[in-house]
Amino acid sequence: MRILYFAWVRERVGLESEELDVPAQVRTVAELAAFLKERGEGYAHAFENPRVVRAALDRRHARPEAPLGGAREIAFFPPMTGG
């Protein structure tokens, strides 16, 4: 799965994107965030409060409980304001 990071999530993780083989037991957006949080200090900092990190599966906004299913891409980003 391709994982994209934007804004301060990218800064904390230290990567713009990466390709990962996600374990089969990781089935939802929230479970993926928890899995990533365990990958190191930068990830732990980025996902320390998962309520403030938003996600999109294949470029469509997704809630934490959304199943990953056959998604090819997930993006993580902070909340945005309109303007």
Secondary structure as a PSIPRED ss2 file (coil, helix, strand):
# PSIPRED VFORMAT (PSIPRED V4.0)

   1 M C   1.000  0.000  0.000
   2 R E   0.000  0.000  1.000
   3 I E   0.000  0.000  1.000
   4 L E   0.000  0.000  1.000
   5 Y E   0.000  0.000  1.000
   6 F C   1.000  0.000  0.000
   7 A H   0.000  1.000  0.000
   8 W H   0.000  1.000  0.000
   9 V H   0.000  1.000  0.000
  10 R H   0.000  1.000  0.000
  11 E H   0.000  1.000  0.000
  12 R H   0.000  1.000  0.000
  13 V H   0.000  1.000  0.000
  14 G C   1.000  0.000  0.000
  15 L C   1.000  0.000  0.000
  16 E C   1.000  0.000  0.000
  17 S E   0.000  0.000  1.000
  18 E E   0.000  0.000  1.000
  19 E E   0.000  0.000  1.000
  20 L C   1.000  0.000  0.000
  21 D C   1.000  0.000  0.000
  22 V C   1.000  0.000  0.000
  23 P C   1.000  0.000  0.000
  24 A C   1.000  0.000  0.000
  25 Q C   1.000  0.000  0.000
  26 V C   1.000  0.000  0.000
  27 R C   1.000  0.000  0.000
  28 T E   0.000  0.000  1.000
  29 V H   0.000  1.000  0.000
  30 A H   0.000  1.000  0.000
  31 E H   0.000  1.000  0.000
  32 L H   0.000  1.000  0.000
  33 A H   0.000  1.000  0.000
  34 A H   0.000  1.000  0.000
  35 F H   0.000  1.000  0.000
  36 L H   0.000  1.000  0.000
  37 K H   0.000  1.000  0.000
  38 E C   1.000  0.000  0.000
  39 R C   1.000  0.000  0.000
  40 G C   1.000  0.000  0.000
  41 E H   0.000  1.000  0.000
  42 G H   0.000  1.000  0.000
  43 Y H   0.000  1.000  0.000
  44 A H   0.000  1.000  0.000
  45 H H   0.000  1.000  0.000
  46 A H   0.000  1.000  0.000
  47 F C   1.000  0.000  0.000
  48 E C   1.000  0.000  0.000
  49 N C   1.000  0.000  0.000
  50 P H   0.000  1.000  0.000
  51 R H   0.000  1.000  0.000
  52 V H   0.000  1.000  0.000
  53 V C   1.000  0.000  0.000
  54 R E   0.000  0.000  1.000
  55 A E   0.000  0.000  1.000
  56 A E   0.000  0.000  1.000
  57 L E   0.000  0.000  1.000
  58 D C   1.000  0.000  0.000
  59 R C   1.000  0.000  0.000
  60 R E   0.000  0.000  1.000
  61 H E   0.000  0.000  1.000
  62 A E   0.000  0.000  1.000
  63 R C   1.000  0.000  0.000
  64 P C   1.000  0.000  0.000
  65 E C   1.000  0.000  0.000
  66 A C   1.000  0.000  0.000
  67 P E   0.000  0.000  1.000
  68 L C   1.000  0.000  0.000
  69 G C   1.000  0.000  0.000
  70 G C   1.000  0.000  0.000
  71 A C   1.000  0.000  0.000
  72 R C   1.000  0.000  0.000
  73 E E   0.000  0.000  1.000
  74 I E   0.000  0.000  1.000
  75 A E   0.000  0.000  1.000
  76 F E   0.000  0.000  1.000
  77 F E   0.000  0.000  1.000
  78 P C   1.000  0.000  0.000
  79 P C   1.000  0.000  0.000
  80 M C   1.000  0.000  0.000
  81 T C   1.000  0.000  0.000
  82 G C   1.000  0.000  0.000
  83 G C   1.000  0.000  0.000
